[in-house]
């Protein structure tokens, strides 16, 4: 899941015939699924993340999904401490035919507004995702969904385009998976946050009791939640949204809030580790940072007056030759991020450092002479003018330092003149998919813990980056790995895909990060929710 918009890939036949690769992490499950209410007290959480919309059809970003995870029901979900999905509000889910995935809902489910939650809502939820296909939404994850059939009130059959899609259960737990109330949501347009909150269209662990977008949200435990995650440990949760991470740090260290999650600067985290009033808790990180090139509007891109594919590639190669990942990781992030030389993060099956031998000094470091040679061989006039965009409010307070350093790295060679520009996230997420930015910053938070989730969304011909990357061979290999059941064969295909994309440089990945939360000394549960599901569940947190 990125903090970025998405272009639908409907009609693409791609699924995975494989067992989900796990990022194993021992954890403590909340267990059970009863209708009991949560624990006592209240907790206040602070974040600099931003919400774009509460409508699951209209957002594909971490800030919005963080809310959805608390209040919307899912057919499948990941229990605490595991990346592997299990039935959530469903009592069973299984393949009943090679292209039929059948889900049985638990009986008697209710929305917080009193409406019955039935298979009709489930069908409605997925039908509207495909119908609306919002550019900022996650509908592309339903690339293998042909149709949804509500057999009876508790039975849903997903008819798939390709057989034995072992990733489809994970997709049901992803940003495209929240079930919505058909009596509250529009079938063919996004529904406003106010209508959603007023309609009490919630059936997750919490309901929203008050809502000021990107200012303050108040939650109350939902006594009717019937899912795998169990009752919340805390009855009431308030989430405060910060424009400035320095204020977030100040409030958590002074005890004005109980939890700070996304995003404190590396310097702040390092400083807070020395403060005995708080605890710094980290967990496995699937987050990656990367630069996206728009193949139409980058220097020498397809729609520029000087369009030249060979020169455009040389520009991308020179950037890859000059990036000093280790310097960014240590100087800006103080080790909270590590260098990434791959399109798949370290720890996942099939990951190879495909970029390391091709670019820079061959060992992960930069090489200005190599960059110069690439540009000269293609006949590129230097310095190359590069407009490089980053978000000043979405990827944490260090983004400014991060991209100032990248600018310095590129310009120190004399090969580039970088026009560094920044935009607030709400506008950024619209502009970047509309060919406004020739090159720009993105981050990715996985929808599920498998290498496929770092390949399929980015490098199919129709992809959520909407950057006009088009390689039919890569496209076909991605589709092939998705239906390859033999683990060794599939791993080899994943490695091959990374090597071919590394030669094209659709994107330049450069950092991999961990999940980090700072909590008050009396707060428990952060260790349980900072797991390989990459979902921060407020219900795991408690005080005292």
GUVONU-659553 format. One record per residue (C-alpha): x, y, z; residue in three letters. Coordinates in steps of 0.05 Angstrom, whole numbers, plus 32768, in hexadecimal, padded with zeros to 4 digits. Layout:
BEGIN
XYZala/...
This chain:
BEGIN
800080008000unk/801D80417FEDunk/800D80858000unk/7FFE808D7FB7unk/7FC680867F86unk/7FB8804A7F5Dunk/7FA4803A7F15unk/7F767FFF7F0Funk/7F917FC07EEFunk/7F4E7FA07EE2unk/7F4F7F6E7EAAunk/7F967F577EBBunk/7F967F0D7EC9unk/7FC67F047F02unk/7FC37EDC7F41unk/7FF37EB67F6Bunk/7FF37E6B7F75unk/801F7E687FB1unk/80227E667FFCunk/802A7EAC8019unk/80727EBA802Cunk/80727ECB8075unk/80997EFE809Cunk/80997ED580DBunk/80917EFA811Cunk/807C7EDC815Eunk/80437F04817Bunk/800C7F0581AFunk/7FC67EFC8193unk/7F8C7F2081B1unk/7F677EE1819Funk/7F1E7ED0819Dunk/7EE37EF2817Dunk/7EAD7F0481ADunk/7E807F3F81B4unk/7E9C7F5781F6unk/7EB07FA081FDunk/7EF77FB78204unk/7F217FC98240unk/7F2080098268unk/7F41804D8264unk/7F5280708224unk/7F90807A81F9unk/7FA580B481CEunk/7FCF80A78190unk/7FF480DB8168unk/800780D7811Eunk/801D810480E5unk/7FFC80D580B2unk/7FC480F4808Aunk/7F8080D88076unk/7F6980E3802Funk/7F2580C18036unk/7F03808D8062unk/7EE3806E8024unk/7F0B802E8014unk/7EFF80397FCAunk/7F22807C7FCAunk/7F6280757FF1unk/7FA080497FEDunk/7FCC80698022unk/7FE480578067unk/7FC18090808Cunk/7F7C807E8071unk/7F8680338078unk/7F9A803D80C1unk/7F54805580CFunk/7F33802080A4unk/7F577FE980CBunk/7F357FFF810Bunk/7EEE800980F4unk/7EDE7FDF80B6unk/7ED37F9480B5unk/7EFD7F65808Aunk/7EEE7F208070unk/7F367F0C807Dunk/7F687F2A80ADunk/7FAC7F1E80CCunk/7FAB7F0C8116unk/7FDD7F2E8143unk/80247F168137unk/80197EF780F3unk/80187F0C80A9unk/7FEC7ED18097unk/7FA27EDE808Eunk/7F687EBA80B0unk/7F1C7EC580ADunk/7F087F0480D2unk/7EBD7F1280CEunk/7EBA7ED380A4unk/7EB47E8F80C4unk/7ED47E6C8089unk/7EF67E7D8047unk/7F0F7E4B8014unk/7F147E387FCBunk/7ED77E107FB7unk/7EEE7E0E7F6Eunk/7F2F7E247F4Cunk/7F107E687F3Cunk/7EDE7E6D7F75unk/7EF17E867FBAunk/7EB67E7E7FEAunk/7EAF7EA4802Bunk/7E7B7E958060unk/7E6B7ECF808Funk/7E5D7EC680D8unk/7E127ECA80E4unk/7DF07F068103unk/7E257F3B80F2unk/7E107F8380FCunk/7E297FC880E9unk/7E2F7FFA8122unk/7DF1801D8107unk/7DC87FDE8111unk/7DC67FC980C7unk/7DD27F7F80B8unk/7E167F70809Cunk/7E0B7F3B8066unk/7E297F1F8027unk/7E047F568001unk/7E327F898023unk/7E6F7F5F800Funk/7E5A7F5C7FC6unk/7E4A7FA67FC7unk/7E8F7FB77FE4unk/7EB77F957FAEunk/7E887FA77F75unk/7E8F7FF17F86unk/7EDB7FEC7F8Aunk/7EDC7FD47F42unk/7EA680047F2Bunk/7EC480437F4Aunk/7F0C802F7F3Bunk/7F2580707F59unk/7F6C80837F45unk/7F7D808D7F8Eunk/7F5C804B7FA3unk/7F7380027FA8unk/7F467FE27F73unk/7F837FCA7F4Dunk/7F8C7F957F83unk/7F4D7F737F67unk/7F6F7F637F25unk/7F5A7F1A7F2Aunk/7F127F267F40unk/7EDF7F177F0Aunk/7E9E7F1D7F32unk/7E807F157F78unk/7E437EEB7F86unk/7E187EF17FC5unk/7DFB7EAA7FCAunk/7DD57EB7800Aunk/7DDA7EE78044unk/7E1A7EC7805Funk/7E3A7EA88021unk/7E657ECE7FEFunk/7E887EB07FB2unk/7EC17ED67F91unk/7EC87EC07F49unk/7F107EC97F34unk/7F2F7ECF7EEFunk/7F697EA07EFCunk/7F6D7E617F25unk/7F847E537F6Cunk/7F967E9A7F7Funk/7FB97E907FC1unk/7FC47EDA7FC9unk/7F7A7EEB7FC4unk/7F6E7EDD800Eunk/7FA57F10801Eunk/7F857F437FEFunk/7F447F3C8017unk/7F6B7F578053unk/7F8B7F8F802Cunk/7F757FD8801Funk/7F427FBF7FECunk/7F237F90801Funk/7EFA7FBB8050unk/7EB07FA9804Dunk/7E817FE4804Bunk/7E377FEE805Bunk/7E0F7FF1801Aunk/7DDA801B803Cunk/7E0D8052804Bunk/7E3F80508012unk/7E3280657FCAunk/7E37802D7F96unk/7E5980567F60unk/7E7B80927F82unk/7EA580A07FBFunk/7E8080AC7FFFunk/7E9580E7802Bunk/7EB580DD806Funk/7E7C81038090unk/7E4880D48072unk/7E7080978088unk/7E7780AF80CFunk/7E2F80C880D3unk/7E17808580B7unk/7E3E805E80ECunk/7E54802F80B5unk/7E86800A80E1unk/7E8E7FC180F7unk/7ED77FBC810Aunk/7EF67FBB814Funk/7EE580058157unk/7EB180378141unk/7EBE80818135unk/7E9A80AD8167unk/7EB580F1814Funk/7EDC81058112unk/7F04814280FCunk/7F2B812F80BFunk/7F76813180CCunk/7F6B8152810Funk/7F4B81228141unk/7F2680E0813Eunk/7F0580C0817Aunk/7EF78075817Bunk/7ECD804981A9unk/7ED27FFD81AEunk/7E9E7FD98184unk/7E7B7FA681B1unk/7E5E7F828174unk/7EA17F748151unk/7EA27F298142unk/7EE77F228121unk/7F287EFE812Dunk/7F4A7F388151unk/7F1E7F36818Funk/7F077F6F81BBunk/7F327FAD81C1unk/7F5D7FB48200unk/7F497FFD8206unk/7F0280188200unk/7F12805D81E5unk/7F48807481B6unk/7F5680BA819Eunk/7F8380C78163unk/7FA2810C815Cunk/7FBE81228119unk/7FFD814D8119unk/8016817B80E2unk/805B817D8102unk/80818140811Cunk/80A7816C814Funk/806581788173unk/8056812E816Funk/8098811F8191unk/808D815481C6unk/8048813A81D7unk/805D80F181DEunk/809A81018209unk/8070812E8236unk/803980FA823Dunk/800481248219unk/7FF980E981ECunk/8005809F81F9unk/801D808781B5unk/804280A7817Bunk/803F807F813Bunk/8054809B80F8unk/807D80C280F0unk/80B480DC811Dunk/80F780EF8101unk/813280BF810Bunk/815280F48138unk/811480F88163unk/811080AD8169unk/815980A9817Cunk/814E80DF81B1unk/811080BE81CDunk/8135807D81D7unk/815B80A1820Funk/811A80B78232unk/810280888268unk/80BC80A58265unk/80AF80838222unk/80BF804281FEunk/80D5803D81B6unk/80B77FFE8197unk/80C87FE48152unk/80B07FAB8126unk/80BF7F8B80E2unk/80BE7FBD80A9unk/80A37FB18064unk/80A67FFB8053unk/80D180108019unk/80E380557FFDunk/80EF80617FB3unk/80F380947F7Bunk/80C0808C7F43unk/80D080A37EFCunk/809780B77ECFunk/80AA80997E8Cunk/808480CF7E67unk/809A810E7E8Bunk/80E080FF7EA6unk/811B811D7E80unk/811881007E39unk/80D580DF7E4Bunk/80A480C97E15unk/807A81087E15unk/80B3813A7E1Cunk/80CC81627DDFunk/8110813F7DE4unk/80F280F97DECunk/812880C37DE8unk/8120807F7E0Cunk/816C80727E0Funk/817A80B67E2Dunk/814080AF7E5Eunk/815D806C7E75unk/81A2808B7E7Dunk/818580C17EAAunk/8165808C7ED6unk/81A580647ED7unk/81CD80A17EEBunk/819E80AE7F25unk/81A680657F3Bunk/81F2806C7F36unk/81F480AA7F62unk/81C480997F9Aunk/81EA808B7FDBunk/81B980608002unk/81E68056803Eunk/81F080A08047unk/81A580AC8046unk/819880738077unk/81CD808980A9unk/81CE80D480A2unk/818380E1809Cunk/816480A480BDunk/8199808E80EFunk/8190804580DFunk/8144804380E5unk/81468036809Aunk/8179800A8076unk/8192800C802Eunk/81667FE77FFCunk/81837FCE7FBAunk/81467FA67FA5unk/80FD7FAD7F91unk/80EA7F7A7FC6unk/81007F89800Eunk/81317F5D8032unk/81107F248057unk/80DE7F108022unk/80E67ED27FF7unk/81037EE17FB3unk/81267F227FC6unk/81677F317FA2unk/81927F6F7FA2unk/81877F797F58unk/819D7FC27F58unk/81DF7FBA7F7Dunk/82097F9B7F45unk/81EB7FC67F0Eunk/81F4800C7F2Aunk/822580357F52unk/826580147F65unk/82477FCE7F63unk/824A7FC77FAFunk/82117FF67FC2unk/823880387FC0unk/823180717F8Eunk/825E807A7F51unk/825E80BE7F2Eunk/828D80A67EF6unk/825D806E7EE4unk/8222809F7EE3unk/824980CE7EB6unk/825B80967E87unk/821280807E81unk/81FB80C67E6Funk/823480D17E3Eunk/8228808E7E1Bunk/81DF80A37E0Funk/81F280E97DF7unk/81D0810C7E32unk/81E481557E3Dunk/81F681647E85unk/81E2817D7EB5unk/819F815B7EAFunk/816781857ECBunk/813B81587EF7unk/80FB816E7F1Aunk/80F781427F58unk/80BA81447F85unk/80B0812D7FCCunk/807881317FFFunk/8086815F803Aunk/805081448068unk/804780FA805Aunk/808780D28061unk/809E80F280A2unk/80C5813080B4unk/810681168098unk/80EE81168050unk/8108815C8047unk/814E8147805Funk/814981078037unk/813B81297FF5unk/816B81638002unk/81A1812E800Aunk/818B810A7FCAunk/818E814D7FA6unk/81D581587FC0unk/81EA81127FABunk/81D1811C7F64unk/81EC81637F5Dunk/823181567F7Cunk/824381307F3Dunk/8235816C7F11unk/8208813E7EE8unk/81C581577F02unk/81A281977F14unk/816A81837F41unk/812C81AE7F4Bunk/811381947F8Dunk/80C981A07F98unk/8098818D7FCEunk/804C81877FD3unk/801D8175800Cunk/8003812E8007unk/7FBB81397FF6unk/7FCF815E7FB6unk/800C81337FABunk/7FE480F37FA7unk/7FBA81117F6Funk/7FF381327F48unk/802380F87F47unk/7FF380CB7F20unk/7FE281047EEFunk/8027810A7ECFunk/803781497EF7unk/8078812F7F15unk/80B281167EE9unk/80D280F47F25unk/80B780EE7F6Cunk/80BA80CE7FB1unk/808D80957FC5unk/808B80637FFEunk/806A801F8000unk/804A7FFA8039unk/80387FB38025unk/7FF17F9C801Dunk/80087F55802Cunk/804A7F34803Eunk/80607F177FFCunk/80917F2C7FC5unk/80567F307F95unk/803E7F6F7FB8unk/807E7F937FA6unk/807A7F7F7F5Dunk/80327F7A7F45unk/801C7FC17F59unk/805A7FE27F3Cunk/806F7FC07EFCunk/80347FA47ED7unk/80257FCD7E98unk/7FE97FEB7EBCunk/80037FFB7F01unk/7FF180297F3Aunk/802E80547F2Funk/800F806A7EEDunk/8056807B7ED6unk/804E805E7E90unk/808080257E9Bunk/80737FF07E67unk/809A7FAF7E62unk/80727F757E47unk/80A67F427E5Dunk/80A57F5B7EA4unk/80597F5D7EA2unk/80557F157E8Cunk/80887EFD7EBFunk/80607F1E7EF7unk/80227EFB7EDFunk/80487EB97EDAunk/80647EBC7F21unk/801F7ECA7F3Aunk/80067E867F23unk/80457E5D7F30unk/80387E2D7F68unk/807E7E0F7F6Eunk/80A37E3A7FA1unk/80E87E337F81unk/80CE7E447F3Bunk/80A87E807F56unk/80E47E997F7Cunk/810E7E967F3Dunk/80D97EBE7F17unk/80D77EF37F4Eunk/81227EFA7F4Aunk/81207F007EFEunk/80EB7F367F02unk/81157F607F31unk/81527F5A7F04unk/812A7F707EC6unk/810A7FAB7EE9unk/814E7FBF7F05unk/81667FC57EBDunk/812A7FF27EABunk/812A801C7EECunk/80E0802B7EEEunk/80EE803E7F36unk/812D80447F60unk/812180267FA6unk/8154803C7FDAunk/813B80328022unk/81187FFD804Bunk/80FB8011808Funk/80E17FF480D0unk/809F800280F3unk/80AC802E8130unk/807C80468167unk/808C806F81A4unk/805F806181E0unk/805880778227unk/807B804D825Bunk/803880318273unk/801E801F822Eunk/801D7FD68219unk/800B7FB181D9unk/80347FD781A6unk/80617F9A819Funk/80247F71818Cunk/800B7F9E8154unk/804E7FB18136unk/804F7F6E8112unk/80597F5380CCunk/80117F6380BAunk/80287FAC80B6unk/7FE67FC280D4unk/7FE67FEE8112unk/7FA97FD78139unk/7F9580068171unk/7F6F7FCE8194unk/7FB07FAD81AAunk/7FC47FE981D4unk/7FB77FF3821Eunk/7FCF801E8258unk/7FE38009829Dunk/
